[in-house]
């Protein structure tokens, strides 16, 4: 079973300021500046996806001067739940 990948923020190119990058990315993705700002603080912007899609997302970010890296996300972690009802009270 193949792992999925999440694109995470790694920094900005030398000639890019954070406000410009935030505005440009929000416009490109048609999302809010707030969601993009959270991405810059380490929150995920994209859902985990296969490697090809994650690489395309990273390429899009790079075109806007945003450095990123891929982080493997195992399928078991994505599907975890807080309750595992194995026994039922009688």
C-alpha positions as a Markdown table, in Angstrom:
| # | Residue | x | y | z |
|---|---|---|---|---|
| 1 | Unk | 0.0 | 0.0 | 0.0 |
| 2 | Unk | 1.6 | 3.3 | -1.1 |
| 3 | Unk | 1.9 | 6.2 | 1.3 |
| 4 | Unk | 0.4 | 9.5 | 0.5 |
| 5 | Unk | 2.3 | 12.8 | 0.8 |
| 6 | Unk | 1.6 | 16.1 | 2.3 |
| 7 | Unk | 3.2 | 19.3 | 1.1 |
| 8 | Unk | 4.5 | 21.4 | 4.0 |
| 9 | Unk | 6.0 | 24.9 | 4.1 |
| 10 | Unk | 9.8 | 25.1 | 4.1 |
| 11 | Unk | 10.5 | 28.8 | 3.5 |
| 12 | Unk | 10.4 | 31.6 | 0.9 |
| 13 | Unk | 12.7 | 32.4 | -1.9 |
| 14 | Unk | 15.2 | 35.2 | -1.2 |
| 15 | Unk | 13.3 | 37.8 | -3.3 |
| 16 | Unk | 9.8 | 37.0 | -2.0 |
| 17 | Unk | 8.2 | 38.6 | 1.0 |
| 18 | Unk | 5.6 | 36.8 | 3.0 |
| 19 | Unk | 2.7 | 39.2 | 2.3 |
| 20 | Unk | 3.2 | 39.0 | -1.5 |
| 21 | Unk | 3.5 | 35.2 | -1.3 |
| 22 | Unk | 0.4 | 34.9 | 0.8 |
| 23 | Unk | -1.7 | 37.1 | -1.5 |
| 24 | Unk | -0.5 | 35.5 | -4.7 |
| 25 | Unk | -1.1 | 31.9 | -3.3 |
| 26 | Unk | -4.6 | 32.8 | -2.0 |
| 27 | Unk | -5.5 | 34.2 | -5.4 |
| 28 | Unk | -4.1 | 31.3 | -7.3 |
| 29 | Unk | -5.9 | 28.7 | -5.2 |
| 30 | Unk | -9.0 | 30.9 | -4.8 |
| 31 | Unk | -8.9 | 30.5 | -1.0 |
| 32 | Unk | -8.6 | 32.9 | 2.0 |
| 33 | Unk | -5.4 | 34.7 | 3.1 |
| 34 | Unk | -6.1 | 33.2 | 6.5 |
| 35 | Unk | -5.7 | 29.6 | 5.3 |
| 36 | Unk | -2.5 | 30.5 | 3.4 |
| 37 | Unk | -1.2 | 32.2 | 6.5 |
| 38 | Unk | -1.9 | 29.1 | 8.6 |
| 39 | Unk | 0.0 | 27.1 | 5.9 |
| 40 | Unk | 3.0 | 29.3 | 6.5 |
| 41 | Unk | 2.8 | 28.5 | 10.2 |
| 42 | Unk | 2.9 | 24.8 | 9.6 |
| 43 | Unk | -0.8 | 23.8 | 9.1 |
| 44 | Unk | -1.6 | 21.7 | 6.0 |
| 45 | Unk | -3.1 | 23.5 | 3.0 |
| 46 | Unk | -3.6 | 20.5 | 0.8 |
| 47 | Unk | -5.0 | 17.1 | 1.7 |
| 48 | Unk | -2.6 | 14.2 | 1.6 |
| 49 | Unk | -2.3 | 12.9 | -2.0 |
| 50 | Unk | -0.3 | 10.6 | -4.2 |
| 51 | Unk | 3.3 | 11.6 | -4.9 |
| 52 | Unk | 2.6 | 12.9 | -8.4 |
| 53 | Unk | -0.1 | 15.3 | -7.2 |
| 54 | Unk | 2.0 | 16.4 | -4.2 |
| 55 | Unk | 4.9 | 17.2 | -6.6 |
| 56 | Unk | 2.6 | 19.3 | -8.8 |
| 57 | Unk | 1.5 | 21.2 | -5.7 |
| 58 | Unk | 5.1 | 21.8 | -4.7 |
| 59 | Unk | 5.9 | 23.0 | -8.2 |
| 60 | Unk | 3.0 | 25.4 | -8.1 |
| 61 | Unk | 4.3 | 26.8 | -4.8 |
| 62 | Unk | 7.8 | 27.1 | -6.2 |
| 63 | Unk | 6.5 | 29.1 | -9.1 |
| 64 | Unk | 5.3 | 31.6 | -6.5 |
| 65 | Unk | 8.6 | 31.7 | -4.7 |
| 66 | Unk | 7.4 | 29.4 | -1.9 |
| 67 | Unk | 9.7 | 26.6 | -0.8 |
| 68 | Unk | 8.1 | 23.4 | 0.4 |
| 69 | Unk | 8.9 | 19.8 | 1.1 |
| 70 | Unk | 7.0 | 16.5 | 0.9 |
| 71 | Unk | 6.2 | 14.6 | 4.0 |
| 72 | Unk | 5.1 | 11.0 | 3.8 |
| 73 | Unk | 1.8 | 10.3 | 5.6 |
| 74 | Unk | 1.0 | 6.7 | 6.2 |
| 75 | Unk | -2.5 | 5.5 | 5.5 |
| 76 | Unk | -2.9 | 4.2 | 9.0 |
| 77 | Unk | -2.4 | 7.6 | 10.5 |
| 78 | Unk | -5.0 | 9.2 | 8.2 |
| 79 | Unk | -7.6 | 6.6 | 9.2 |
| 80 | Unk | -7.1 | 6.7 | 12.9 |
| 81 | Unk | -10.0 | 7.3 | 15.2 |
| 82 | Unk | -10.1 | 8.0 | 19.0 |
| 83 | Unk | -12.5 | 5.1 | 19.7 |
| 84 | Unk | -12.0 | 1.5 | 18.9 |
| 85 | Unk | -15.1 | -0.2 | 20.2 |
| 86 | Unk | -14.0 | -3.8 | 20.5 |
| 87 | Unk | -16.1 | -4.6 | 23.6 |
| 88 | Unk | -19.6 | -3.5 | 24.3 |
| 89 | Unk | -20.8 | -2.9 | 27.8 |
| 90 | Unk | -23.6 | -5.2 | 29.0 |
